[in-house]
């Protein structure tokens, strides 16, 4: 009896798999042959074994196919037969929107960038092409608006900053999904720096006119203005922070003096003062 059983193995079996499947959806595999077999499913996040009947369909539930990637289906009876199939991401369910930087000077070319990554509900990267609508808006102007298709799951843009200091909103949308980020535009380098001075009983009080960039944005408080005074005995420099758009300094000098100031790349006018006159 044993020899007879060995001489009559179970009929050859084959497993037919789909070319691809969508993450989280059930998949049906077909088999040939007869008798019982061990069925193995190996893929991202799954390694399972179950008993199946050859010649019948094998249903693989979607909860075993949540992660995108390559899966291997194996049926083993007297021999083993296998098939490979790929699971792709489901429809986009969330988007990651990254923006750089969080703070940017006004009127800077290619200074603002953003990138979107699309994911399905199982956190698989959606590599199928989707159209992302990007918008960048300042207080009184639209800085950027364009529809860009994703490539390998991402879409990105780069644009210049606007003219006006203040908050900027950046938006990305695809279908019913959207995300919004914010960055702060600040004044760029000072422009047209001018100073004025007046004698006092204790020396000279010197101050700037309101310090602005070339677009008229006020320079941030705390920005340093360097006042320089030159007299026959040498040179003295005083660093003073801008406060309320203006920087001020006091110089103790009784000799004829030439005063100037600098802030960033901006140089001021020169003042010539002679307290002995």
C-alpha positions as CSV (number, residue, x, y, z in Angstrom):
1,X,0.0,0.0,0.0
2,X,2.8,2.4,0.8
3,X,4.6,1.7,-2.5
4,X,1.3,2.4,-4.3
5,X,0.8,5.7,-2.6
6,X,4.3,6.8,-3.5
7,X,3.8,5.8,-7.1
8,X,0.6,8.1,-7.4
9,X,1.5,11.6,-6.3
10,X,-1.0,14.4,-6.1
11,X,-1.7,15.9,-9.5
12,X,0.6,18.8,-10.5
13,X,-0.7,22.2,-9.3
14,X,-0.3,25.7,-10.6
15,X,-1.0,29.1,-9.0
16,X,-2.2,31.9,-11.3
17,X,-1.9,35.4,-9.8
18,X,-3.0,38.8,-11.0
19,X,-0.5,41.1,-12.6
20,X,-1.2,43.7,-10.0
21,X,-3.6,44.6,-7.1
22,X,-4.6,47.7,-5.1
23,X,-3.6,47.9,-1.5
24,X,-6.3,46.9,0.9
25,X,-8.5,45.1,-1.6
26,X,-9.2,41.4,-1.8
27,X,-7.4,39.3,-4.4
28,X,-8.5,36.0,-5.9
29,X,-5.9,33.5,-7.1
30,X,-6.7,30.4,-9.2
31,X,-5.2,27.0,-8.9
32,X,-5.1,23.7,-10.8
33,X,-4.6,20.2,-9.5
34,X,-6.5,18.4,-6.8
35,X,-6.1,17.6,-3.2
36,X,-5.0,19.6,-0.3
37,X,-2.0,22.0,-0.3
38,X,-0.2,24.4,1.9
39,X,-0.6,28.0,0.7
40,X,2.1,30.6,1.7
41,X,1.8,34.3,1.2
42,X,5.0,36.4,1.6
43,X,5.2,40.1,1.1
44,X,5.7,43.5,2.8
45,X,4.4,43.1,6.4
46,X,3.0,39.6,5.9
47,X,4.1,36.0,6.0
48,X,1.2,33.6,6.3
49,X,0.4,29.9,5.9
50,X,-3.0,28.3,5.3
51,X,-4.6,25.1,4.0
52,X,-6.3,25.3,0.6
53,X,-7.9,22.9,-1.9
54,X,-6.2,22.7,-5.3
55,X,-8.5,23.3,-8.2
56,X,-10.4,26.0,-6.3
57,X,-9.9,29.7,-6.0
58,X,-7.9,31.1,-3.2
59,X,-9.2,34.4,-1.7
60,X,-6.5,36.6,-0.1
61,X,-8.2,39.3,2.1
62,X,-7.3,42.9,1.7
63,X,-6.0,43.2,5.2
64,X,-3.1,41.1,4.2
65,X,-2.3,43.3,1.2
66,X,-2.1,46.7,2.9
67,X,1.4,47.6,1.9
68,X,2.6,48.3,-1.6
69,X,5.3,46.1,-3.0
70,X,6.0,42.6,-4.4
71,X,4.2,39.6,-3.0
72,X,4.9,35.9,-3.5
73,X,2.1,33.3,-3.5
74,X,3.2,29.7,-3.1
75,X,1.2,26.4,-3.1
76,X,2.9,23.3,-2.0
77,X,1.6,19.7,-2.2
78,X,3.8,17.0,-3.7
79,X,5.7,19.9,-5.3
80,X,5.6,23.7,-4.9
81,X,4.5,26.2,-7.5
82,X,4.6,30.0,-7.0
83,X,3.6,33.3,-8.6
84,X,4.6,36.9,-8.1
85,X,2.3,40.0,-8.2
86,X,2.6,43.6,-7.2
87,X,0.4,45.6,-4.9
88,X,0.1,49.3,-5.7
89,X,-1.0,52.2,-3.5
90,X,-4.7,53.0,-3.2
91,X,-6.2,56.4,-3.8
92,X,-4.5,59.4,-2.1
93,X,-5.8,59.8,1.4
94,X,-3.3,62.3,2.8
95,X,-0.6,64.7,1.7
96,X,2.6,65.9,3.3
97,X,3.4,69.5,2.4
98,X,6.8,70.7,3.3
99,X,7.8,74.4,2.9
100,X,11.3,76.1,3.1
101,X,12.2,78.4,4.7
102,X,9.9,79.6,7.5
103,X,11.3,83.2,7.3
104,X,12.5,84.8,4.1
105,X,13.6,88.3,3.0
106,X,11.4,90.2,0.5
107,X,12.2,90.3,-3.2
108,X,14.5,87.4,-3.2
109,X,14.6,85.2,-6.4
110,X,13.9,81.5,-6.1
111,X,13.8,81.9,-2.3
112,X,10.7,79.9,-1.5
113,X,10.2,76.2,-2.2
114,X,7.6,73.6,-1.4
115,X,7.2,69.8,-2.0
116,X,4.2,67.5,-1.7
117,X,4.2,63.8,-1.1
118,X,1.0,61.8,-1.5
119,X,0.0,58.8,0.6
120,X,-2.9,56.4,0.7
121,X,-4.7,55.4,3.9
122,X,-2.1,52.7,4.6
123,X,0.7,55.2,4.3
124,X,1.9,53.9,1.0
125,X,3.5,56.5,-1.3
126,X,1.2,57.1,-4.2
127,X,3.5,56.9,-7.3
128,X,0.7,57.2,-9.9
129,X,0.6,60.7,-11.4
130,X,-1.7,63.2,-9.7
131,X,-2.1,66.9,-10.3
132,X,-1.3,69.2,-7.4
133,X,-2.6,72.8,-7.4
134,X,-0.1,75.1,-5.7
135,X,-0.7,78.6,-4.6
136,X,1.4,81.2,-2.7
137,X,-0.4,84.3,-1.5
138,X,0.8,87.4,0.3
139,X,-1.4,90.0,1.9
140,X,-2.2,91.8,-1.4
141,X,-0.8,89.7,-4.1
142,X,-0.6,86.2,-5.5
143,X,3.0,85.2,-5.7
144,X,2.6,81.8,-7.4
145,X,-0.2,79.7,-8.8
146,X,0.4,76.5,-10.8
147,X,-0.8,73.0,-11.4
148,X,2.1,70.5,-11.2
149,X,1.9,66.7,-11.8
150,X,3.6,64.4,-9.4
151,X,6.5,62.3,-10.5
152,X,7.3,59.1,-8.4
153,X,4.9,60.4,-5.7
154,X,6.1,64.0,-5.4
155,X,5.6,67.4,-6.8
156,X,7.6,70.5,-6.0
157,X,7.9,74.2,-6.9
158,X,10.2,77.1,-6.3
159,X,9.3,80.8,-6.5
160,X,10.5,84.3,-5.6
161,X,9.4,86.0,-2.4
162,X,7.1,89.0,-2.6
163,X,7.7,92.7,-2.2
164,X,5.8,93.3,1.1
165,X,6.9,92.1,4.5
166,X,4.3,90.0,6.4
167,X,2.7,86.6,6.5
168,X,2.5,84.5,3.4
169,X,0.1,81.5,2.9
170,X,1.2,78.5,0.9
171,X,-1.5,76.0,-0.2
172,X,-1.4,72.6,-1.9
173,X,-4.5,70.7,-3.1
174,X,-5.4,67.6,-5.0
175,X,-9.0,66.4,-5.2
176,X,-10.6,66.8,-1.8
177,X,-7.2,66.9,0.0
178,X,-5.5,70.2,0.9
179,X,-2.9,71.5,3.2
180,X,-1.8,75.0,4.1
181,X,1.4,76.4,5.5
182,X,2.7,79.8,6.4
183,X,6.0,81.7,6.3
184,X,7.0,85.2,7.3
185,X,8.4,87.6,4.8
186,X,10.7,90.2,6.4
187,X,12.5,93.2,5.0
188,X,15.5,92.6,2.9
189,X,18.8,94.6,3.0
190,X,18.4,98.3,4.1
191,X,18.3,100.8,1.3
192,X,19.0,104.6,1.1
193,X,20.3,105.0,4.7
194,X,20.3,108.6,5.9
195,X,21.4,110.1,9.2
196,X,21.0,113.4,11.0
197,X,22.8,114.9,14.0
198,X,22.5,117.7,16.5
199,X,24.9,119.1,19.1
200,X,24.1,118.7,22.8
201,X,25.8,119.9,26.0
202,X,27.5,116.5,26.2
203,X,28.5,115.9,22.6
204,X,26.6,114.9,19.5
205,X,23.3,113.0,19.2
206,X,23.1,111.2,15.9
207,X,20.2,109.1,14.6
208,X,18.9,107.6,11.4
209,X,15.8,108.4,9.5
210,X,13.4,105.4,9.5
211,X,15.4,102.5,8.0
212,X,13.7,100.8,5.1
213,X,14.5,98.3,2.4
214,X,14.2,99.2,-1.3
215,X,10.5,98.2,-1.3
216,X,9.7,100.4,1.7
217,X,9.5,97.6,4.3
218,X,10.7,98.6,7.8
219,X,13.9,96.9,8.9
220,X,13.4,94.6,11.9
221,X,14.0,96.0,15.4
222,X,17.3,94.8,16.7
223,X,19.2,95.2,13.4
224,X,22.5,96.8,14.1
225,X,23.5,100.2,12.6
226,X,27.2,101.1,13.0
227,X,27.8,104.8,13.4
228,X,31.4,106.0,12.7
229,X,32.9,109.3,13.7
230,X,36.3,110.5,12.4
231,X,38.2,113.4,14.0
232,X,41.8,114.5,13.9
233,X,42.7,112.1,16.7
234,X,41.3,109.0,15.0
235,X,38.1,107.1,14.5
236,X,35.3,105.8,16.8
237,X,32.5,103.3,16.0
238,X,29.3,102.7,17.9
239,X,26.9,99.9,17.2
240,X,23.3,100.7,17.9
241,X,20.2,98.6,17.4
242,X,17.2,99.8,15.4
243,X,14.2,100.4,17.6
244,X,10.9,101.7,16.2
245,X,12.5,101.9,12.7
246,X,15.3,104.3,14.0
247,X,18.8,103.8,15.4
248,X,20.4,106.4,17.8
249,X,23.8,106.9,19.2
250,X,25.6,109.5,21.4
251,X,29.2,110.7,20.5
252,X,31.4,112.6,23.0
253,X,33.5,114.7,20.7
254,X,34.4,118.4,20.9
255,X,36.6,118.4,17.8
256,X,35.5,118.7,14.1
257,X,34.1,115.4,13.2
258,X,32.8,113.5,10.2
259,X,30.0,111.1,10.9
260,X,28.6,108.3,8.8
261,X,26.7,105.1,9.3
262,X,26.3,101.6,7.7
263,X,23.7,98.9,8.0
264,X,24.2,95.7,5.9
265,X,25.2,96.9,2.5
266,X,23.7,100.4,2.9
267,X,26.0,103.3,3.5
268,X,24.7,106.7,4.8
269,X,25.4,110.2,3.8
270,X,28.3,112.0,5.7
271,X,27.7,114.7,8.2
272,X,30.5,117.3,9.1
273,X,30.1,118.9,12.5
274,X,32.3,121.4,14.3
275,X,31.2,122.1,17.8
276,X,33.8,124.9,18.2
277,X,32.1,127.2,15.8
